[in-house]
Amino acid sequence: MSRKAPRQHNSPFTDTLPEVIYFRSADMPADSQYPVHAHAWGEFVYSYRGVMEVRMGDRHYLAPSQYGLWLPPQVEHQGLNRLAASHCSIYVSPGFCTALPQTTCALEVSALTRSLLEHLRTRAFATPYSAADARLLHVVLDQLHTAPCAGSYLPGTTDALLQPVLDYLTAHPGDNQPIADLARRFHTTERTLARRANMLLGMSLAQWRQRLRAVQAMQRLESGDKVESIALDLGYASASAFIAMFRKLMGMTPDEYRRSR
């Protein structure tokens, strides 16, 4: 049976923004996407639930809820969701983008910024914005100005050699075979695979696999799965080993993450 075509969603604006900083939230069903597009303003994308994905040419950016994706003005991109996600976008007029990164990257989202974004989602915004609403969005923008840039938390690639490896790991996150065995499976060498990963992903394949497991764990924690089941399915020998990995990458335990969501 052929896979159903993704549902298309159009961007809300094409020429101008109704406000110099504009907030929008939306729920996206699984297998949905926006068309490839670019706009004159910057855009910060944050996921309340699920993982946001953005494709730009041969680069694929993916960020869990500890991060948001920053897209500078005039960057051609496409938003897509393999799984259902609830997200927001903050559109920033060009004149307010100068203090933000000039290249696409994942920005770390602090507890304060996360609380502000959650609060914004509950507001019934109407244009023109009130002075109080406009000030609140400027506070969020100030927080983004100082947010550490993490590049892409879990970068992707369309490289003919590396993409099949990443696709395999994504489909089999609990596979613990050594990188050397993985290289042989895909008819290459461990050295070639390591060089390709560092060049195209900015990290080793082992680091990428660990981040993939953390992202998949977050999705399952949000769905209410037990920590022990997640740990075993992701290839960890014990729940304690999984908890230690999760705390190292996310700065909190799985249970603390679940409560924070």
C-alpha angles and dihedrals in degrees: 000000000000119000116256114255114256116262112251122228122187125223112256096232134037109171114014140010120239089223133024088243113025129188125207132169130190144168114235121201121222117280096024132130146175120236120257106276146147132208139193094246133066122251133207113199122197130178119218091184128011128009125297119226127195126180123203114180106299093346123091121196123198126178132181122214095279087069140044127205119241117205116188120218119287095019112141109226147149128220118213140170125205089180130030114279139178112215147156136215128209110202114206124198114236094252090061096048100074095092092049126082115288092218132054113271145146113262121207111243115220124214089255093051091047091052091049092050091049089050092049090054090061094052123097099224120199127180131272088048120230117246089253093053092047091051091050092055091048088055090054090049090051089054091051090052090065098036114120114248114234099184101225117337093212108009123195134201141198091218108143093228102038104037095067089052092051091046090052093050091047091053093043106034092160094057107117100182113140119261089249091059091045090053091052090050088059095041098250138098131266090240093052092047092049092049092048093049094050092047099045103027101031091230141062120276089245090057091047092051091050092051090047090055091050091052093048090046091055091053091051094044089055088052091055099250118158118260092233093055093047091049094052094043091052093053102259119143092221142007090248091058090051092047091051091052093047093049091049094053102033102031092235140065121262091254091050089050092050092051091048091057 
